[in-house]
């Protein structure tokens, strides 16, 4: 009878702690890398558009319009640099560590990411929003009332979507860190 109970417990533990196949781990890593690359590309294109716009339309003197564009570009560049550094740091460590050491490294890495996510990301987002806010008086003077309202509505919707994406990423990284700590 004891043998039957032990076999049952063994089989339950065996099925609940399955080790994922290497192909599924590689697929997840590739998916994460692809998402990171898409994020970097989107931020990079946004920076290029803002710089192009600033180059073409900035006034000769520094004013709140140029300050707004500068703040938007600077906050995006800070995020791009952090994401690229983070991506390169993680990739370079993977090849040189055994599984246990890499697990410890991942814990430190995601704790560092939490600091970025809870401190630097909101600051960059707020600076970007403030920079955009500084542009609206100029947009009101330059564009029709209907287009100005469209700009405000699209900016609000875009910022909400970007905020939701950022929050979703923070939640995913927080869950992963909790999973690593188990």
C-alpha positions as CSV (number, residue, x, y, z in Angstrom):
1,X,0.0,0.0,0.0
2,X,2.8,2.4,0.9
3,X,4.4,1.6,-2.5
4,X,1.1,2.7,-4.3
5,X,1.1,6.0,-2.5
6,X,4.7,6.7,-3.3
7,X,4.2,5.8,-6.9
8,X,1.2,8.2,-7.1
9,X,3.1,11.0,-5.4
10,X,6.1,10.3,-7.7
11,X,3.9,10.4,-10.8
12,X,2.2,13.7,-9.7
13,X,5.5,15.4,-9.1
14,X,6.9,14.0,-12.3
15,X,4.1,15.5,-14.4
16,X,3.9,18.9,-12.6
17,X,7.6,19.6,-13.0
18,X,8.2,18.9,-16.6
19,X,11.3,20.4,-18.1
20,X,10.6,22.4,-21.2
21,X,12.0,21.2,-24.5
22,X,15.0,23.2,-25.8
23,X,13.1,24.1,-28.9
24,X,10.3,25.8,-26.8
25,X,12.9,27.8,-24.8
26,X,14.6,28.9,-28.0
27,X,11.2,29.9,-29.5
28,X,10.4,32.0,-26.4
29,X,13.8,33.6,-26.4
30,X,13.4,34.4,-30.1
31,X,9.9,35.8,-29.5
32,X,11.2,38.0,-26.7
33,X,14.1,39.2,-28.9
34,X,11.7,40.0,-31.8
35,X,9.5,42.0,-29.5
36,X,12.5,43.9,-28.1
37,X,13.7,44.7,-31.6
38,X,10.2,45.9,-32.7
39,X,10.1,48.2,-29.7
40,X,13.6,49.6,-30.5
41,X,12.6,50.1,-34.1
42,X,9.4,51.9,-33.2
43,X,11.3,54.2,-30.8
44,X,14.0,54.8,-33.3
45,X,11.6,55.7,-36.0
46,X,9.8,58.1,-33.6
47,X,13.1,59.8,-32.8
48,X,14.0,60.1,-36.4
49,X,10.7,61.7,-37.2
50,X,11.0,64.1,-34.3
51,X,14.6,65.0,-35.3
52,X,13.6,65.5,-38.9
53,X,10.6,67.6,-37.9
54,X,12.8,69.7,-35.6
55,X,15.4,70.2,-38.3
56,X,12.9,71.4,-40.8
57,X,10.6,73.5,-38.6
58,X,12.5,74.6,-35.5
59,X,12.7,78.4,-35.1
60,X,16.1,80.0,-35.0
61,X,15.7,80.9,-31.3
62,X,15.2,78.4,-28.5
63,X,11.6,78.6,-27.2
64,X,9.1,76.2,-25.6
65,X,8.4,74.5,-28.9
66,X,12.1,73.6,-29.3
67,X,12.2,72.7,-25.6
68,X,9.2,70.3,-26.1
69,X,10.8,68.6,-29.1
70,X,14.2,68.3,-27.3
71,X,12.5,66.8,-24.2
72,X,10.6,64.3,-26.4
73,X,13.8,63.3,-28.3
74,X,15.9,63.1,-25.2
75,X,13.5,60.9,-23.3
76,X,13.2,58.5,-26.3
77,X,17.0,58.4,-26.7
78,X,17.4,57.5,-23.0
79,X,14.9,54.6,-23.4
80,X,16.6,53.4,-26.6
81,X,20.0,53.4,-25.0
82,X,18.8,51.6,-21.9
83,X,17.0,49.0,-23.9
84,X,20.0,48.4,-26.2
85,X,22.3,48.1,-23.2
86,X,19.9,45.8,-21.4
87,X,19.5,43.6,-24.5
88,X,23.3,43.4,-25.2
89,X,24.2,42.8,-21.6
90,X,21.7,39.9,-21.2
91,X,22.8,38.3,-24.5
92,X,26.5,38.5,-23.8
93,X,26.1,36.8,-20.4
94,X,24.0,33.9,-21.7
95,X,26.9,32.1,-23.5
96,X,29.4,32.3,-20.7
97,X,27.4,30.9,-17.7
98,X,26.2,27.6,-16.5
99,X,22.4,27.2,-15.7
100,X,22.7,27.9,-12.0
101,X,24.9,31.0,-12.4
102,X,22.7,32.2,-15.2
103,X,19.6,31.9,-13.0
104,X,21.3,34.0,-10.4
105,X,22.3,36.5,-13.0
106,X,18.7,36.6,-14.3
107,X,17.5,37.4,-10.8
108,X,19.9,40.4,-10.5
109,X,19.1,41.4,-14.1
110,X,15.4,41.6,-13.5
111,X,15.8,43.3,-10.2
112,X,17.8,46.0,-12.1
113,X,15.0,46.0,-14.7
114,X,12.4,46.6,-12.0
115,X,14.3,49.7,-10.9
116,X,14.3,50.9,-14.5
117,X,10.6,50.1,-14.9
118,X,9.5,51.7,-11.7
119,X,11.8,54.8,-11.7
120,X,13.3,55.7,-15.0
121,X,10.5,54.6,-17.3
122,X,7.8,56.7,-15.6
123,X,10.2,59.7,-15.6
124,X,11.0,59.3,-19.3
125,X,7.2,58.9,-20.1
126,X,6.4,62.0,-18.0
127,X,9.1,64.0,-19.8
128,X,7.9,62.9,-23.1
129,X,4.3,63.9,-22.2
130,X,5.4,67.3,-21.0
131,X,7.4,67.8,-24.2
132,X,4.3,67.0,-26.2
133,X,2.2,69.3,-24.0
134,X,4.6,72.2,-24.8
135,X,4.0,71.7,-28.5
136,X,0.2,72.0,-28.4
137,X,0.0,75.8,-28.2
138,X,2.1,76.0,-31.4
139,X,-0.1,73.4,-33.1
140,X,-3.2,75.4,-32.1
141,X,-1.7,78.5,-33.8
142,X,-0.6,76.6,-36.9
143,X,-3.4,74.2,-37.7
144,X,-7.1,74.4,-38.1
145,X,-9.3,73.8,-35.1
146,X,-10.5,70.4,-36.4
147,X,-6.9,69.2,-37.0
148,X,-5.8,70.5,-33.6
149,X,-8.6,68.5,-31.9
150,X,-7.6,65.5,-33.9
151,X,-4.0,65.9,-32.7
152,X,-5.1,66.1,-29.1
153,X,-7.3,63.1,-29.3
154,X,-4.7,61.0,-31.2
155,X,-2.0,62.0,-28.7
156,X,-4.2,61.0,-25.8
157,X,-5.1,57.7,-27.4
158,X,-1.4,57.0,-28.4
159,X,-0.2,57.8,-24.9
160,X,-2.8,55.5,-23.3
161,X,-1.8,52.7,-25.7
162,X,1.9,53.3,-25.0
163,X,1.2,53.4,-21.3
164,X,-0.7,50.2,-21.4
165,X,2.1,48.5,-23.3
166,X,4.7,49.7,-20.8
167,X,2.5,48.6,-17.9
168,X,2.0,45.2,-19.5
169,X,5.7,44.7,-20.0
170,X,6.4,45.7,-16.3
171,X,3.8,43.2,-15.2
172,X,5.4,40.4,-17.3
173,X,8.9,41.2,-16.0
174,X,7.6,41.3,-12.4
175,X,5.9,37.9,-12.8
176,X,9.1,36.5,-14.3
177,X,11.2,37.8,-11.5
178,X,8.8,36.2,-9.0
179,X,9.0,32.9,-10.9
180,X,12.8,33.1,-10.8
181,X,12.8,33.6,-7.0
182,X,10.9,30.4,-6.4
